[in-house]
Amino acid sequence: MRWVFLFYGLLQANLAWSMAAPPSKQPSAHLAADHSVQKQADTFQNPVIYEDFADNDVSVGPDGLYYFSASNMHYSPGAPILRSGDLVNWELIGHSVPSLDFGEKYNLTNGHAYRGGTWASTMRFRESNGLWYWIGCIDFWYTYIYTAKDVTGPWTRSAVLPGGTCYYDCGLLIDDDDTMYVVYGATDVSVAQLSEDGLSQVQTKHIFSSSDVGKDGIEGNRMYKKDGFYYILDDHPGDITYIWKSDSPWGPYESKMLVNAVKSPVPGGGAPHQGSLIQASTGDWYYMSFTWAYPNGRMPVLAPIKWEDDGFPSFVADEAGGWGLSYPAPLPVQTVQAWTRTDTFDEETLGPDWEWNHNPDETKYQVGIGGVALYTATVTNDLYAARNTLTHRVHGEFPVGTLIVNYDGMADGDRFGLAAFRDRSAYIGIHRDGDKYTVAVVHNITQEESAWNTTSNGTIVATVTELPVDKTLWLRASLDARASGTFAANFSYSIDGQDYIQLGEPYTMYTNWAYFMGYRFGIFNYATKELGGLIRAISFTSA
């Protein structure tokens, strides 16, 4: 089924969006709108989360709150879970896949798994047995099923379907009689019925194809039931959302367009076209999609829908026919923790907003003893081959990441840094060579976009050798993450946390879609000679 991967990529190349030419001057970060927590009671603003959370599957939990399952590909743990009481203000609470236990390449020990891992998957609560289910296809071959009694975990791998049974871009429906159905597929869409325990397949049937609507591909499948009818939501990549209707899960289905090349509410963003439907406690319905808006990533956007007399929903556009920047609030505002904050790593485990690039070597880090101790876990000259790079999503139009670090434990040849991390990366960091410590800014560490092999280890563009005696430093990355902005990443450092000195010229972040995931802040520490060195991340502030 590798053809699915190639077909998907070719379709995404047709995304109907363009980036504005970079202006000559980057706006100051203090001019950015506050997208952290939306406090107005009467309206909300899109995107509802100014972060990279794609492939959403939103549903109601047993507590009446709303749960949002997303994809995060090669980052570990996998399949992030968000929670909200009002469909607008969300908080990250955990992951459905505790570790990407899908082979050595996910450990960066025998190859790599860039752009593998968790793609569009599905998560639902089943009332009859009190279990949460997460279902997803990995590497276009195996479908994994994880379950949990509590949505925050622990999650357990409960089943792996036979090889070749790939529920690609799947959606789970638990019917009124407790039967579990999964819709899945690209181009040709099928529905599978699961066993009584939901851990194996009873039967599967092809139900429709993209050619039925005159298209070369469809994907992003979700399945619902309303007023006795079965509905499937899916999309033609890049522009159109379809809704399919039948009086049986097995069809036949008739279809209508829900949106077609609708203008994004985010300047420079791509047309929202994939996502999920959700009914609020008021009885009103909404469509949660996402807009392709690099360098930040694929950001969730919300809009109301209305059910028409023919039994199909219609999209509520703004006055110009686009996806509205603002709509009436679905529900009273529920308070959540702000997305931008300082993490002092006081707990013994990392919070859910931290994810590793591939699975970490658990023996090479410690949390809660004065911060995060990152021991070198790989001897390499390649950032993308280095294990234990810790990542954090960027937030907002002008995200700023500030790291306080002690590097007294670095060994000869070690390389440590704070990166704007993606398939083309840049960083500010410390290089130790013998007894010499250098603050260096490195630009354009690059992967090619087919096998994701590293083609450049980057170029040092600026250095400083006058460093504090106590080997404690503040490092900062300041980004213009707007899809219509400059894409500039500026790096600076401070010896007191008050006065920052910019080092090097701005780096221009890469905005192609092929990597799928957006830029992140990345904290790395690798050896070029031998293992044994460490750095201690004392705190990290996302602003």
PyMOL commands that set and color helices and strands:
alter all, ss='L'
color gray80, all
select helices_A, chain A and resi 2-12+29-31+104-107+210-213+362-364+383-385
alter helices_A, ss='H'
color red, helices_A
select strands_A, chain A and resi 43-45+54-60+66-71+75-76+78-84+90-97+122-126+131-138+142-148+156-160+171-174+180-184+188-194+201-209+219-226+229-236+240-246+254-260+275-279+285-293+297-307+313-315+326-328+341-343+354-357+365-367+372-375+390-393+400-406+415-421+424-433+436-447+454-464+472-479+488-494+501-502+507-508+520-526+534-542
alter strands_A, ss='S'
color yellow, strands_A
deselect
rebuild
show_as cartoon
